[in-house]
């Protein structure tokens, strides 16, 4: 490989590592949420700057495989979670 190619790859990897570091640095809370919707249950984990943001993200992610269409997405998002476990 040419030297310039190696430098380019190194810069791209460094930028990717910086992006991941900055994105996860703000995550101060982590929540695992389990949602029961239409007889099916799914759990998901998310991180966020606040407990509320992490819980909302986890619920949205948990609802994903359980719903079809926007109406069900909204209904699932408004459903009380079956279980919530958060840590900071």
Secondary structure, 3 states (H helix, E strand, C coil): CCHHHHHHHHHHHHHHHHHHHHHHHCCCEEEEEEEEECCEEEEEEEEECCHHHHHHHHHHHHHHCCCCCHHHHHHHHCCCCCEEEEEC
